[in-house]
């Protein structure tokens, strides 16, 4: 009996010893981990996010607004282009300001905030380039347009060509102001080549941009007008009499460029590149433009 009791005591002492060792090892391990953490903060920070990566992500998500000064004849097509570009660059918002190319040139020269300029003639863009107001290397010839003679849809005058404007048949004609509106400059070139400019000037009403010229003809306030073919195509209130005679005016080239003081030059250059893509070309052509 004593032997059995002795054996039991030995077994209990062994179990207690092992339990004590295990507890000590666990305690020692925990202490080692704590000591390592205290002495090396990096151990504790391994699960933290990378602040540099977070900052980069935030920068990529920052919305950008580009201000685009565009010739009035680009009003309709650029609205479609803005929608197309939003699908490609959702963080970029395009804000367009339209007007006569000469007036827009003046705004840029006076320091108006802008990122891009889309002109209806090379004259205004060349002047800005000479004044070093464009971002170097960004100017490009983008589009080609045509000049047409138009009349109200219900006109009964029976005009057949630009020559008719110099006759008594036409009492009034709408033209763009030649000092600032490119279509007005092209119009004067056409009538000069035909030798009837003085007769036409005597019956001319001058608009501040091509859209105003179109509106006057649509409303019947004038007998006829001279606009771009792209403006006439989108109106159901006018009829095209004819295109200007070949060689009667300079080529109608639409150049584009990034403004030198743009606050977002990289984004502006990206949008300018988009304007030469296949998707943009399809939109331009639907509105009657020809890609350069």
C-alpha contacts under 8 A as a table, 3 or more apart, distances in Angstrom:
res1	aa1	res2	aa2	distance
1	X	4	X	5.21
1	X	5	X	6.43
2	X	5	X	5.18
2	X	6	X	6.08
3	X	6	X	5.10
3	X	7	X	6.22
4	X	7	X	5.15
4	X	8	X	6.29
5	X	8	X	5.14
5	X	9	X	6.29
6	X	9	X	5.17
6	X	10	X	6.33
7	X	10	X	5.15
7	X	11	X	6.29
8	X	11	X	5.13
8	X	12	X	6.26
9	X	12	X	5.18
9	X	13	X	6.18
10	X	13	X	5.18
10	X	14	X	6.28
11	X	14	X	5.16
11	X	15	X	6.36
12	X	15	X	5.22
12	X	16	X	6.23
13	X	16	X	5.15
13	X	17	X	6.13
14	X	17	X	5.04
14	X	18	X	6.22
15	X	18	X	5.19
15	X	19	X	6.14
16	X	19	X	5.13
16	X	20	X	6.08
17	X	20	X	5.11
17	X	21	X	6.27
18	X	21	X	5.06
18	X	22	X	6.20
19	X	22	X	5.12
19	X	23	X	6.14
20	X	23	X	5.16
20	X	24	X	6.09
21	X	24	X	5.02
21	X	25	X	6.08
22	X	25	X	5.10
22	X	26	X	6.20
23	X	26	X	5.17
23	X	27	X	6.13
24	X	27	X	5.04
24	X	28	X	6.00
25	X	28	X	4.99
25	X	29	X	6.05
26	X	29	X	5.08
26	X	30	X	6.18
27	X	30	X	5.20
27	X	31	X	6.13
28	X	31	X	5.06
28	X	32	X	6.17
29	X	32	X	5.04
29	X	33	X	6.31
30	X	33	X	5.18
30	X	34	X	6.18
31	X	34	X	5.09
31	X	35	X	6.04
32	X	35	X	5.05
32	X	36	X	6.11
33	X	36	X	5.09
33	X	37	X	6.16
34	X	37	X	5.07
34	X	38	X	6.11
35	X	38	X	5.08
35	X	39	X	6.13
36	X	39	X	5.23
36	X	40	X	5.81
36	X	43	X	7.62
37	X	40	X	5.17
37	X	41	X	5.77
37	X	42	X	7.74
37	X	43	X	5.77
37	X	44	X	6.10
38	X	41	X	6.32
40	X	43	X	5.94
40	X	44	X	7.77
41	X	44	X	5.38
41	X	45	X	6.47
42	X	45	X	4.98
42	X	46	X	6.23
43	X	46	X	5.79
44	X	47	X	7.53
45	X	48	X	5.38
49	X	54	X	7.67
50	X	53	X	5.32
50	X	54	X	6.32
51	X	54	X	4.95
51	X	55	X	6.09
52	X	55	X	5.07
52	X	56	X	6.25
53	X	56	X	5.10
53	X	57	X	6.22
54	X	57	X	5.18
54	X	58	X	6.24
55	X	58	X	5.09
55	X	59	X	6.22
56	X	59	X	5.08
56	X	60	X	6.25
57	X	60	X	5.19
57	X	61	X	6.37
58	X	61	X	5.18
58	X	62	X	6.43
59	X	62	X	5.32
61	X	91	X	6.80
62	X	91	X	6.94
63	X	91	X	4.60
63	X	92	X	5.89
63	X	93	X	7.57
64	X	91	X	6.14
64	X	92	X	4.81
64	X	93	X	6.19
64	X	264	X	7.74
64	X	267	X	7.99
65	X	92	X	5.75
65	X	93	X	4.65
65	X	94	X	5.91
65	X	95	X	6.98
66	X	92	X	7.17
66	X	93	X	6.17
66	X	94	X	5.00
66	X	95	X	6.01
66	X	114	X	7.43
66	X	115	X	5.92
66	X	116	X	7.85
66	X	264	X	7.32
66	X	267	X	7.85
66	X	268	X	6.87
67	X	94	X	6.20
67	X	95	X	4.87
67	X	96	X	5.92
67	X	97	X	7.39
67	X	113	X	7.49
67	X	114	X	4.98
67	X	115	X	5.30
67	X	116	X	6.70
68	X	94	X	6.98
68	X	95	X	6.04
68	X	96	X	4.77
68	X	97	X	6.21
68	X	114	X	6.18
68	X	115	X	5.91
68	X	116	X	4.81
68	X	117	X	5.91
68	X	118	X	7.47
69	X	96	X	5.88
69	X	97	X	4.88
69	X	98	X	5.99
69	X	99	X	7.86
69	X	104	X	6.58
69	X	114	X	6.86
69	X	115	X	7.94
69	X	116	X	6.17
69	X	117	X	4.83
69	X	118	X	6.21
70	X	74	X	6.49
70	X	75	X	7.55
70	X	96	X	6.74
70	X	97	X	6.14
70	X	98	X	4.99
70	X	99	X	6.72
70	X	101	X	7.36
70	X	104	X	7.68
70	X	117	X	5.88
70	X	118	X	4.58
70	X	119	X	6.11
71	X	74	X	5.64
71	X	75	X	7.39
71	X	98	X	5.60
71	X	99	X	5.38
71	X	100	X	5.61
71	X	101	X	5.30
71	X	104	X	7.87
71	X	118	X	6.18
71	X	119	X	5.32
71	X	120	X	5.66
72	X	75	X	5.45
72	X	98	X	5.00
72	X	99	X	4.82
72	X	100	X	6.06
72	X	101	X	7.84
72	X	209	X	6.60
72	X	210	X	6.49
72	X	211	X	6.44
73	X	76	X	7.63
73	X	120	X	7.58
73	X	210	X	6.52
73	X	211	X	6.94
73	X	228	X	7.49
73	X	230	X	7.32
73	X	231	X	6.39
74	X	77	X	5.69
74	X	78	X	5.93
75	X	78	X	5.63
75	X	79	X	6.62
75	X	98	X	6.81
76	X	79	X	5.51
76	X	80	X	7.02
77	X	80	X	5.33
77	X	81	X	6.31
77	X	283	X	6.73
77	X	284	X	6.38
77	X	287	X	6.47
78	X	81	X	4.73
78	X	82	X	6.00
79	X	82	X	5.19
79	X	83	X	6.66
80	X	83	X	5.26
80	X	84	X	6.39
80	X	283	X	7.38
81	X	84	X	4.99
81	X	85	X	6.08
81	X	280	X	6.64
81	X	283	X	7.15
82	X	85	X	5.18
82	X	86	X	6.17
82	X	94	X	6.27
83	X	86	X	5.19
83	X	87	X	6.84
84	X	87	X	5.56
84	X	88	X	7.00
85	X	88	X	5.08
85	X	89	X	5.96
85	X	90	X	7.71
85	X	271	X	7.88
85	X	274	X	7.93
86	X	89	X	5.11
86	X	90	X	4.77
86	X	91	X	7.63
86	X	92	X	6.76
86	X	93	X	7.14
87	X	90	X	5.80
89	X	92	X	5.56
90	X	93	X	7.54
92	X	267	X	7.97
98	X	104	X	7.95
99	X	103	X	6.63
99	X	104	X	6.39
99	X	209	X	6.28
100	X	103	X	5.27
100	X	104	X	6.29
100	X	180	X	6.26
100	X	181	X	5.08
100	X	182	X	7.41
100	X	208	X	6.77
100	X	209	X	4.97
100	X	210	X	7.46
101	X	104	X	5.06
101	X	105	X	6.06
101	X	119	X	5.45
101	X	120	X	6.18
101	X	121	X	7.35
101	X	124	X	6.69
101	X	180	X	6.57
101	X	181	X	6.13
101	X	182	X	6.78
102	X	105	X	4.99
102	X	106	X	6.35
102	X	124	X	6.18
102	X	179	X	7.43
102	X	180	X	4.16
102	X	181	X	6.06
102	X	182	X	7.57
103	X	106	X	5.14
103	X	107	X	6.42
103	X	180	X	6.11
103	X	181	X	7.98
104	X	107	X	5.01
104	X	108	X	6.38
105	X	108	X	5.24
105	X	109	X	6.25
105	X	124	X	6.08
105	X	125	X	7.58
105	X	128	X	7.19
106	X	109	X	5.00
106	X	110	X	6.14
107	X	110	X	5.12
107	X	111	X	6.45
107	X	112	X	5.37
108	X	111	X	5.15
108	X	112	X	5.26
108	X	113	X	7.45
108	X	114	X	7.31
108	X	133	X	7.85
109	X	112	X	7.51
109	X	128	X	7.46
109	X	133	X	7.45
113	X	261	X	7.85
113	X	262	X	7.38
114	X	117	X	7.71
114	X	259	X	6.59
114	X	261	X	7.72
114	X	262	X	6.10
115	X	258	X	5.79
115	X	259	X	5.20
115	X	260	X	7.93
115	X	261	X	7.45
115	X	262	X	4.55
115	X	263	X	7.04
115	X	264	X	6.95
115	X	265	X	7.11
115	X	268	X	6.16
116	X	256	X	7.29
116	X	257	X	5.75
116	X	258	X	4.40
116	X	259	X	5.33
116	X	262	X	7.74
116	X	268	X	6.62
117	X	256	X	5.66
117	X	257	X	5.62
117	X	258	X	6.47
117	X	259	X	6.84
118	X	254	X	6.96
118	X	255	X	6.13
118	X	256	X	4.52
118	X	257	X	6.89
119	X	122	X	7.11
119	X	124	X	7.11
119	X	125	X	6.74
119	X	254	X	5.48
119	X	255	X	5.62
119	X	256	X	6.29
120	X	182	X	6.36
120	X	252	X	7.36
120	X	253	X	6.60
120	X	254	X	4.63
120	X	255	X	7.02
121	X	124	X	6.39
121	X	125	X	7.24
121	X	182	X	6.04
121	X	252	X	6.36
121	X	253	X	5.56
121	X	254	X	5.38
121	X	255	X	6.79
122	X	125	X	5.18
122	X	126	X	5.86
122	X	253	X	6.38
122	X	254	X	6.69
122	X	255	X	6.13
123	X	126	X	5.27
123	X	127	X	6.32
124	X	127	X	5.21
124	X	128	X	6.48
125	X	128	X	5.17
125	X	129	X	6.24
125	X	255	X	6.95
125	X	256	X	7.75
126	X	129	X	5.00
126	X	130	X	6.16
127	X	130	X	5.13
127	X	131	X	6.24
128	X	131	X	4.96
128	X	132	X	6.30
128	X	133	X	5.34
128	X	134	X	6.41
129	X	132	X	4.99
129	X	133	X	5.84
129	X	134	X	5.55
130	X	133	X	7.67
132	X	135	X	7.87
132	X	260	X	7.61
133	X	259	X	6.26
133	X	260	X	5.14
133	X	261	X	7.50
134	X	138	X	7.57
134	X	139	X	7.59
134	X	257	X	6.71
134	X	258	X	5.98
134	X	259	X	4.51
134	X	260	X	4.30
134	X	261	X	7.87
135	X	138	X	5.94
135	X	139	X	7.84
135	X	257	X	7.32
135	X	258	X	5.50
135	X	259	X	5.46
135	X	260	X	4.11
135	X	261	X	7.70
136	X	139	X	7.54
136	X	260	X	7.58
138	X	256	X	7.90
138	X	257	X	5.17
138	X	258	X	5.92
138	X	269	X	7.35
139	X	255	X	6.89
139	X	256	X	5.67
139	X	257	X	4.27
139	X	258	X	7.11
140	X	255	X	5.51
140	X	256	X	5.51
140	X	257	X	6.40
141	X	253	X	6.64
141	X	254	X	5.99
141	X	255	X	4.15
141	X	256	X	6.39
141	X	292	X	6.41
142	X	253	X	7.28
142	X	254	X	5.55
142	X	255	X	5.22
142	X	256	X	6.44
142	X	275	X	7.95
142	X	276	X	7.36
142	X	291	X	6.20
142	X	292	X	5.27
143	X	253	X	5.76
143	X	254	X	4.85
143	X	255	X	7.00
143	X	289	X	6.43
143	X	290	X	5.67
143	X	291	X	4.62
143	X	292	X	4.77
144	X	251	X	7.70
144	X	252	X	5.64
144	X	253	X	4.87
144	X	254	X	6.17
144	X	289	X	6.02
144	X	290	X	5.04
144	X	291	X	6.14
144	X	292	X	5.90
145	X	228	X	6.66
145	X	229	X	6.94
145	X	230	X	7.24
145	X	252	X	5.43
145	X	253	X	6.75
145	X	254	X	7.78
145	X	288	X	7.71
145	X	289	X	5.63
145	X	290	X	6.59
146	X	228	X	5.50
146	X	229	X	5.46
146	X	230	X	7.74
146	X	243	X	7.12
146	X	244	X	7.73
146	X	252	X	6.53
147	X	183	X	7.42
147	X	186	X	7.54
147	X	187	X	7.71
147	X	226	X	6.83
147	X	227	X	5.79
147	X	228	X	4.55
147	X	229	X	5.80
147	X	243	X	5.91
147	X	244	X	5.74
148	X	226	X	5.70
148	X	227	X	5.69
148	X	228	X	5.85
148	X	229	X	5.64
148	X	232	X	7.98
148	X	240	X	6.69
148	X	241	X	7.25
148	X	242	X	5.69
148	X	243	X	4.30
148	X	244	X	5.69
149	X	161	X	7.54
149	X	162	X	6.70
149	X	224	X	7.04
149	X	225	X	5.84
149	X	226	X	4.73
149	X	227	X	6.72
149	X	240	X	6.04
149	X	241	X	5.46
149	X	242	X	5.66
149	X	243	X	6.41
149	X	244	X	7.26
150	X	217	X	7.54
150	X	224	X	5.55
150	X	225	X	5.40
150	X	226	X	6.20
150	X	227	X	7.38
150	X	232	X	7.36
150	X	238	X	6.37
150	X	239	X	5.54
150	X	240	X	4.53
150	X	241	X	5.40
150	X	242	X	7.53
151	X	155	X	6.23
151	X	217	X	6.22
151	X	218	X	7.84
151	X	223	X	6.25
151	X	224	X	4.41
151	X	225	X	6.55
151	X	238	X	5.61
151	X	239	X	5.50
151	X	240	X	6.69
151	X	241	X	6.99
152	X	155	X	5.22
152	X	217	X	5.53
152	X	218	X	5.44
152	X	219	X	7.32
152	X	220	X	5.80
152	X	223	X	7.22
152	X	224	X	6.94
152	X	237	X	6.21
152	X	238	X	4.48
152	X	239	X	6.21
153	X	218	X	7.49
153	X	236	X	7.63
153	X	237	X	5.14
153	X	238	X	4.33
153	X	239	X	5.26
155	X	158	X	7.51
155	X	223	X	7.71
157	X	169	X	7.00
157	X	170	X	7.94
159	X	164	X	6.17
159	X	241	X	6.72
160	X	164	X	6.95
160	X	241	X	5.92
160	X	242	X	7.02
161	X	164	X	5.69
161	X	165	X	7.76
161	X	241	X	6.58
161	X	242	X	6.09
162	X	165	X	5.67
162	X	166	X	7.93
162	X	191	X	7.61
162	X	242	X	7.72
162	X	244	X	6.98
163	X	166	X	5.88
163	X	167	X	7.58
163	X	194	X	7.00
163	X	196	X	7.72
164	X	167	X	5.36
164	X	169	X	7.20
164	X	170	X	7.33
165	X	168	X	7.92
165	X	169	X	7.36
165	X	170	X	5.59
165	X	173	X	7.82
165	X	200	X	6.59
166	X	170	X	7.25
166	X	196	X	5.86
166	X	199	X	5.66
166	X	200	X	5.73
167	X	170	X	6.22
168	X	171	X	6.65
170	X	173	X	7.31
170	X	223	X	6.18
170	X	224	X	7.67
171	X	203	X	6.13
171	X	222	X	7.86
171	X	223	X	6.65
172	X	203	X	4.84
172	X	204	X	5.85
172	X	205	X	7.14
172	X	222	X	5.18
172	X	223	X	5.43
172	X	224	X	7.00
173	X	200	X	7.70
173	X	203	X	6.11
173	X	204	X	4.88
173	X	205	X	6.09
173	X	222	X	5.50
173	X	223	X	5.77
173	X	224	X	4.96
173	X	225	X	5.17
174	X	204	X	5.72
174	X	205	X	4.84
174	X	206	X	5.94
174	X	207	X	6.96
174	X	213	X	5.46
174	X	216	X	6.93
174	X	217	X	7.17
174	X	222	X	6.40
174	X	224	X	6.37
174	X	225	X	4.42
174	X	226	X	6.69
175	X	183	X	7.69
175	X	184	X	5.62
175	X	187	X	7.25
175	X	204	X	6.48
175	X	205	X	6.14
175	X	206	X	4.96
175	X	207	X	6.10
175	X	210	X	7.91
175	X	213	X	6.05
175	X	225	X	5.95
175	X	226	X	5.81
175	X	227	X	7.73
176	X	181	X	5.43
176	X	182	X	7.36
176	X	183	X	5.79
176	X	184	X	3.90
176	X	185	X	7.54
176	X	187	X	7.94
176	X	206	X	5.24
176	X	207	X	4.82
176	X	208	X	6.29
176	X	209	X	5.81
176	X	210	X	5.96
176	X	213	X	6.48
176	X	226	X	7.83
177	X	180	X	5.93
177	X	181	X	5.28
177	X	184	X	5.28
177	X	185	X	7.63
177	X	206	X	5.05
177	X	207	X	5.64
177	X	208	X	5.96
177	X	209	X	7.26
178	X	181	X	5.37
178	X	182	X	6.57
178	X	183	X	7.41
178	X	184	X	4.26
178	X	185	X	4.52
178	X	188	X	7.42
179	X	184	X	7.77
179	X	185	X	7.26
180	X	184	X	7.92
180	X	208	X	7.85
181	X	184	X	5.33
181	X	185	X	6.65
181	X	208	X	6.92
181	X	209	X	5.78
181	X	210	X	7.28
182	X	185	X	4.97
182	X	186	X	6.29
183	X	186	X	5.06
183	X	187	X	6.04
183	X	210	X	6.73
183	X	226	X	7.49
183	X	227	X	6.33
183	X	228	X	7.04
184	X	187	X	4.96
184	X	188	X	6.32
184	X	226	X	7.91
185	X	188	X	5.30
185	X	189	X	6.41
186	X	189	X	5.05
186	X	190	X	6.33
186	X	249	X	5.83
186	X	250	X	7.06
187	X	190	X	5.13
187	X	191	X	6.34
187	X	226	X	6.67
187	X	249	X	7.86
188	X	191	X	5.19
188	X	192	X	5.86
188	X	197	X	6.58
189	X	192	X	5.08
189	X	193	X	6.14
189	X	248	X	6.50
189	X	249	X	5.23
189	X	250	X	7.84
190	X	193	X	5.23
190	X	194	X	6.45
190	X	244	X	6.85
190	X	245	X	7.59
190	X	248	X	4.90
190	X	249	X	5.55
191	X	194	X	4.99
191	X	195	X	6.13
191	X	196	X	5.44
191	X	197	X	4.79
191	X	200	X	7.57
192	X	195	X	4.95
192	X	196	X	6.14
192	X	197	X	5.07
193	X	196	X	7.95
193	X	248	X	5.72
193	X	249	X	7.90
194	X	197	X	7.64
194	X	248	X	7.93
196	X	199	X	5.42
196	X	200	X	6.29
197	X	200	X	5.11
197	X	201	X	6.11
198	X	201	X	5.15
198	X	202	X	6.50
199	X	202	X	5.46
199	X	203	X	7.26
200	X	203	X	5.57
200	X	204	X	6.22
201	X	204	X	5.05
206	X	213	X	7.59
207	X	210	X	6.96
207	X	212	X	5.53
207	X	213	X	5.49
208	X	212	X	6.56
209	X	212	X	5.58
209	X	213	X	6.77
210	X	213	X	5.06
210	X	214	X	6.28
210	X	227	X	6.18
210	X	228	X	7.81
211	X	214	X	5.04
211	X	215	X	6.17
211	X	231	X	7.65
212	X	215	X	5.01
212	X	216	X	6.29
213	X	216	X	5.33
213	X	217	X	6.55
213	X	225	X	6.58
213	X	226	X	7.44
213	X	227	X	7.08
214	X	217	X	5.29
214	X	218	X	6.13
214	X	225	X	7.21
214	X	227	X	6.80
214	X	231	X	7.33
214	X	232	X	7.57
215	X	218	X	5.00
215	X	219	X	6.16
216	X	219	X	5.33
216	X	220	X	6.29
216	X	221	X	5.33
216	X	222	X	6.21
217	X	220	X	5.11
217	X	221	X	6.16
217	X	222	X	5.63
217	X	223	X	6.95
217	X	224	X	5.94
217	X	225	X	6.21
217	X	238	X	7.04
218	X	221	X	7.83
218	X	237	X	5.21
218	X	238	X	5.77
219	X	222	X	7.98
220	X	223	X	6.66
222	X	225	X	7.42
227	X	231	X	6.56
227	X	232	X	7.00
228	X	231	X	5.39
228	X	232	X	6.64
229	X	232	X	5.12
229	X	233	X	6.08
229	X	243	X	7.95
229	X	288	X	6.93
230	X	233	X	5.26
230	X	234	X	6.78
230	X	287	X	5.84
230	X	288	X	4.93
230	X	289	X	6.52
231	X	234	X	5.77
231	X	235	X	6.88
232	X	235	X	5.42
232	X	238	X	6.77
232	X	239	X	7.41
232	X	240	X	6.87
233	X	236	X	7.81
233	X	287	X	7.30
233	X	288	X	7.12
234	X	287	X	7.28
235	X	238	X	6.20
236	X	239	X	7.88
240	X	243	X	7.93
244	X	248	X	6.84
245	X	248	X	5.55
246	X	249	X	7.69
247	X	250	X	7.27
253	X	292	X	7.82
256	X	272	X	7.57
257	X	272	X	7.33
258	X	262	X	7.20
258	X	265	X	7.08
258	X	268	X	6.33
258	X	269	X	6.59
258	X	272	X	7.65
259	X	262	X	5.43
262	X	265	X	5.48
262	X	268	X	7.86
264	X	267	X	5.53
264	X	268	X	6.05
265	X	268	X	4.94
265	X	269	X	6.02
266	X	269	X	5.18
266	X	270	X	6.25
267	X	270	X	5.00
267	X	271	X	6.36
268	X	271	X	5.23
268	X	272	X	6.21
269	X	272	X	4.95
269	X	273	X	6.16
270	X	273	X	5.13
270	X	274	X	6.32
271	X	274	X	4.90
271	X	275	X	6.52
272	X	275	X	5.29
272	X	276	X	7.38
273	X	276	X	5.66
273	X	277	X	7.08
274	X	277	X	5.21
274	X	280	X	6.80
275	X	280	X	5.33
275	X	281	X	7.19
276	X	280	X	6.31
276	X	281	X	6.42
277	X	280	X	5.35
277	X	281	X	6.13
278	X	281	X	4.98
278	X	282	X	6.20
279	X	282	X	5.31
279	X	283	X	6.59
280	X	283	X	5.15
280	X	284	X	6.26
281	X	284	X	5.08
281	X	285	X	6.10
281	X	291	X	6.64
282	X	285	X	5.21
282	X	286	X	6.24
283	X	286	X	5.19
283	X	287	X	6.72
284	X	287	X	5.36
284	X	288	X	6.61
284	X	289	X	5.29
284	X	290	X	7.13
284	X	291	X	7.60
285	X	288	X	4.97
285	X	289	X	4.88
285	X	290	X	5.92
285	X	291	X	7.58
286	X	289	X	7.40
